[in-house]
Amino acid sequence: MQRRWEFRVLGSLQVIDSGRVVELRSAKQRVLLAALLMKANAPVSSYELMEHLWGEEPSGAARATLQTYVMRLRQSLDDLADRKLVRTWPTGYSIHLDDDQLDLLTFQRLRAEARRAPDLETEARLLGEAAALWRGPALDQISSLRMEQTDVQRLNEQRWEVLERRNDADLQLGRHDQIVDELRSLVAGHPLRERFWYQLMLALHRTGQQAQALDVFRRASEVLADELGIDPNAELRALHMEVLAGSAAPVTVQSGPSWLPPAVGDFSGRAGEVVRLTAGLRAGGTWTITGPGGVGKTSLAVHCAHLVRDAFPDGQLYLNLRGGEQKPVEPAAALDRLLRGLGVSGGGIPSSVEDRIDLYRDLLSDRRILVVLDNAVNEAQVRPLLPGTTSGASLVTSRAALAGLEAAHVVPLDVLPPADALALLRTAVGEARCAAEPGAAQDIVTYCGQLPLALRVAAARLVARPHWQLAKLAGRLSDERRRFDELSLGDLDVRASLALSYDGLGESHRTAFRLLSLVDTPDFPAWVASPLLGMDLDDAEDHVEALVDARLVDYAGRDALGQVRYRLHDLLRAFGREAASEEPAVALKALFEQWLDLATRADVELPHQSIRLEPLALERFDLGDAADWFDAEWLNIHAVITQAAALGLGALAAELVIRSTAFCDLRARFDDWEQINALGLACAPSERKPILFQQRGILCARRHDYAAASENFRAAQEGFAAAGDVWGEAYGWYGMGWMHEWSGRSAEAREAHREAMTRFEASGNPHGEIEVLCSLGAIERRAGGLVAAQEYLERARRVAGQLGDEQSELMATLELGRLHQFTGELQMSTSFLRSSLAAAQKLGDPDMAANIRLFLADTLIRSGQVPLAEEQLRQAWEFFEEHDDRQGRIWVWRLRSGLADSPDEALRLASLALEQAREMDSPPEFGRSLRVLGNALERSGRSEEAREHWRQAEETLTAAGFQAEVDELRLATS
């Protein structure tokens, strides 16, 4: 069956291959595809594409990187050979599609046909089909500033224009009842589009719902006045007069008090909480909104109270209990105020609290009254103020959890989600201003920590200063030292709001909060407070929990080890640092040393290759599996390394880098490894730099940059030698020998390994001896010395087993599997390779596992088990793609070339492998790729070209010392 590609941009970007959704994992690849789809069937200049990908000032390497992205996009679309979809032009690239392959093209066609429709019925149908293509905002979650400011805005506007035209047609056709619900959703989601308000009002009016139509006009008037400071347009006002003229709708007059503060005009977000609260309040009972200061509890409560006013015709009471102040409102005073609101004169209010409670509840019985109690301090303050029956409802806000409030329904609030926070800023400042500077708007949201109070203050400053660009305020907020000065305007003060919680703490708890705020980690377990405060673990945990109760620290969940973890909100962290008088380097040193101690003990239990530090007398690591501990703590360790280096604790930071490298190697965290290694080298004492050079050499080798790896191994060997460190010098020699192997210099590799072996024996390092034996075995295998290879590898496996060294035993088993593949003992090879794969998976080493899958797939192909081989290749490919492992991809292409269904496909895959191998500094990989391309050429009937490629392959592999592969090539092509 012929494959069919389809694309969707009217919503999130979707790629569909013959009915199956294809995931494009790379964010840059999605941006590139989106930019091409926006101008489907027309060239898009390289400059424009680079601007979409990197902004207005792309780097000098951008054009070459763009070419790589185009190649990978073609690969994802299976378009590398034919290039029918993505085409190259002198000035850029284009994507070519039929109208029904892209929803945007279909949408544009339906819009045009609707304008030419012969009758209203047809127009409505075509517009409805166009509207139905949309699944959300255009190109949702595509990160491109240029696209957001141009294509996305334009497309979204076309969507609303189509909906307005479709609604007009339906109204003219008398379908008022059918579109009322959709119009309600449209005005809720787009309250500033007056046309939607008009259409909803007209639909209600024509279905005889005059009262509801008038209410729509009232709400539209409030929104337009609050948001834009304008009255409804002439069309809406004229319809309003028409409804009034024909309306006999009764006017409801409320009989009780209405104490609610004014409705929040720019309220946005919290959709789920609003639905839950409004439905709950209408049903009755007690509802509590809890959360830290500034999170928007009062705004949410007032907003919901206004939404349910119609359900409480006997009145709405509101009382600020001032729980965050030094003198909260006492229950007696609160009852006095509430009773007066219910019509009781001063002389009729009882003197005792108990009698006031009885009278209050008696007055509320059987009346539909809503009681809003804002900013409560605790349960004892609230209980006397709650109605005694279920005829009414009560809504309470508090920073405290109020967990002891009987039968209360709790709605916890955290900071706003990023999209809602941005929506709040847009609503308050104006769509046009935010659209003009989307990056600065996002920065403001980030610096405000998505805290509603902070966002409202920031917005108020911008509204008060219409001449300011958003970037100006964002720049001011970026300075943590003056951030709270910027977040203060009139009676809105973020610092004062947060200080209410901090000032209510005891001295030791305030100290704990300040010290925790100095730590840059994204979260932390409770034990962190122990070295910070110099107290035992139980007391430390009690202090952290007290900060949770005070809403200064958040509970962040449990990690994989079962530990409870906590975090500080960004603004609370900034507040704590502002309050701190402690010197960070002094205050945090004990904590950093504790993290180093744990990392050192965990590191001892991890597998190491090409550098194993000399053993230390350490307490056993007792926090569970060492790799799992590193997984749980990794973001914190990375942050501690960075912060320690910045605070001048360079030796400590470098040591933590050294003790974290084996974990990075095990989990293939190569980007993190590169970052921390660079930090370590920049701040390490001279005597620790050779270890860091050795570790950097391993990293370069993992990334197949053999030249850089050799340079680092040589620097390590020279540094160890200068310090008289025979143990370390052995590893330096071994690393250089390892790189000679990969670069096809077998004689130099043997010599370097002999130097390493001499030093491993002299320093008493049997683990290092095993690594050399494995490498010598591999060299002999490649050279055709199969008996010597087996002797080296059997000896390595035997010694590793005696030592209980799982990593070394894995390497020996792997090499034995590859040796038996060469000797044709495929069943034994499969057994050894499966055993080594299981060991790599047990150790949690995905890089090693992916490479073993390649060797296993090769053996399975040779033994005719192609479906099993394909599965191994699939799993290996997923890892290589995710980690951009070029050498791994080359191996997969070579193996799949031999499995290809057609000569053309075999040739395409072999060409890809050779093209990439040519760019690597690895003659063996180039020689192997030449051989595979020769095989594909022979299969295509191009025998002369095939023989020339085999000849070049033989020369290359012979020069590299890979005689066994040369012999195999000669046998296969003779």
Secondary structure, DSSP 8 states (H G I E B T S, - for coil): ----EEEE-SSB-EEEETTEEE----HHHHHHHHHHHHTTTS-EEHHHHHHHHH-SS--TTHHHHHHHHHHHHHHHTT-TTT-SSEEE-SSEEEE---GGGBHHHHHHHHHHHHHT-SSHHHHHHHHHHHHHT--SSTTBT---HHHIIIIIHHHHHHHHHHHHHHHHHHHHTT-HHHHHHHHHHHHHH-TT-HHHHHHHHHHHHHTT-HHHHHHHHHHHHHHHHHHHS----HHHHHHHHHHHHT---------S-B------TT----HHHHHHHHHHHHH-EEEEEE--TTSSHHHHHHHHHHHTGGG-TT-EEEEE--TTSSS---HHHHHHHHHHHTT--GGGS-SSHHHHHHHHHHHHTT---EEEEEEE--HHHHGGGS-SSSSSEEEEEESS--TTSTTEEEEE--S--HHHHHHHHHHHH-HHHHHH-HHHHHHHHHHTTT-HHHHHHHHHHHHH-TTS-HHHHHHHHT-TTTHHHHTEETTEEHHHHHHHHHHTS-HHHHHHHHHHHH---S-EEGGGHHHHHT--HHHHHHHHHHHHHTTSSEEEEE-TTS-EEEE--HHHHHHHHHH--S-HHHHHHHHHHHHHHHHHHHHHTS--SS------------SS-HHHHHHHHHHHHHHHHHHHHHTT-HHHHHHHHHHHHHHHHHTT-HHHHHHHHHHHHHH--GGGHHHHHHHHHHHHHHTT-HHHHHHHHHHHHHHHHHTT-HHHHHHHHHHHHHHHHHTT-HHHHHHHHHHHHHHHHHHT-HHHHHHHHHHHHHHHHHHT-HHHHHHHHHHHHHHHHHHT-HHHHHHHHHHHHHHHHHTT-HHHHHHHHHHHHHHHHHHT-HHHHHHHHHHHHHHHHHTT-HHHHHHHHHHHHHHHHHTT-HHHHHHHHHHHHHH-SSHHHHHHHHHHHHHHHHTSS-HHHHHHHHHHHHHHHHHTT-HHHHHHHHHHHHHHHHHTT-HHHHHHHHHHH-
